[in-house]
Amino acid sequence: MDRSPALAALSALAHDTRLEIVRLLVRGGDCGLAAGEISRAVSVSASGLSFHLRHLEQAGLVTARPDGRRVIYSLDRARIGALINYLLSDCCADDPEVRACCLRPLNLP
């Protein structure tokens, strides 16, 4: 992953609702979730959800597919993996201490 797509992905993730959508879609697995399910789960209106999903799609983190009258959204796991790899390998220069921290629980203030 290059810098520009990484910045777009990080920017898209830097919002509480969008991060919650990504967390939800991870649990949704390969089947994905319908827009209505996502909307209810994150307590956002249909128009608000559309706004947030558009940001995630433009960053390449989420894909959409029609399913009859519904639209199913799925997380692009390869893209998330590439972003994490970029952060660890490129930004952090494969620092062993940083890598080790990835395996421990997050304890931020």
C-alpha positions in Angstrom: 0.0 0.0 0.0 1.2 3.5 -0.8 1.0 6.6 1.3 -2.0 8.1 -0.4 -4.4 5.1 0.0 -3.2 4.6 3.5 -4.0 8.2 4.4 -7.4 7.9 2.8 -8.1 4.7 4.8 -6.9 6.3 8.1 -8.9 9.4 7.4 -12.0 7.3 6.9 -11.4 5.4 10.1 -10.9 8.5 12.1 -14.5 8.9 12.9 -16.4 7.2 15.7 -19.4 6.0 13.6 -17.2 4.8 10.7 -14.9 2.9 13.1 -18.0 1.3 14.7 -19.3 0.3 11.2 -15.9 -1.4 10.4 -16.0 -3.2 13.8 -19.5 -4.4 13.0 -18.6 -5.5 9.5 -15.7 -7.5 10.8 -18.1 -9.5 12.9 -20.4 -9.7 9.9 -17.9 -11.9 8.2 -17.9 -12.6 4.5 -21.7 -12.5 4.2 -21.7 -8.9 5.2 -24.7 -6.9 6.5 -27.6 -5.1 5.0 -27.7 -1.4 5.2 -30.7 -1.5 7.5 -29.0 -3.8 9.9 -26.0 -1.6 10.1 -28.1 1.5 10.6 -29.9 0.0 13.5 -26.7 -1.4 15.1 -24.9 1.9 15.0 -28.0 4.0 15.7 -27.7 6.3 12.7 -30.3 7.4 10.1 -30.3 6.0 6.6 -28.9 9.3 5.2 -26.2 9.4 7.9 -25.3 5.8 7.2 -25.1 6.5 3.5 -22.7 9.4 4.2 -20.4 7.2 6.3 -20.5 4.2 4.0 -19.6 6.4 1.1 -16.4 7.5 2.9 -15.5 3.9 3.7 -16.2 2.8 0.1 -14.1 5.7 -1.3 -11.2 4.6 0.9 -11.6 1.1 -0.4 -12.4 -0.4 3.0 -16.0 -1.4 2.3 -17.6 -3.0 -0.7 -21.3 -3.1 -1.6 -23.3 -5.6 -3.5 -27.0 -5.7 -4.4 -29.1 -8.4 -3.0 -32.6 -8.0 -4.3 -34.0 -4.8 -2.8 -31.2 -4.6 -0.3 -27.6 -3.5 -0.4 -25.1 -5.7 1.5 -21.9 -4.2 2.8 -18.8 -6.1 3.5 -15.4 -5.2 4.9 -12.5 -5.5 2.5 -10.3 -7.6 4.7 -7.4 -7.5 2.3 -7.4 -3.7 2.3 -7.5 -3.6 6.1 -4.7 -6.1 6.3 -2.7 -4.0 3.8 -3.2 -0.9 5.9 -2.0 -2.6 9.0 1.0 -4.0 7.2 1.8 -0.5 5.8 1.7 0.9 9.4 3.8 -1.9 10.8 6.3 -2.3 8.0 6.6 1.1 6.4 5.8 3.6 9.1 7.2 1.6 12.0 10.1 0.0 10.1 9.2 -3.4 11.4 10.2 -2.4 14.9 10.0 -5.5 17.0 8.7 -3.7 20.0 5.9 -2.1 18.0 5.0 -5.5 16.5 5.0 -7.1 20.0 2.6 -4.4 21.2 0.2 -5.5 18.5 -0.3 -8.8 20.3 -1.0 -7.2 23.7 -4.3 -5.7 24.8 -4.6 -2.0 24.1 -4.3 0.1 27.2 -4.6 3.7 26.2 -5.7 6.5 28.6 
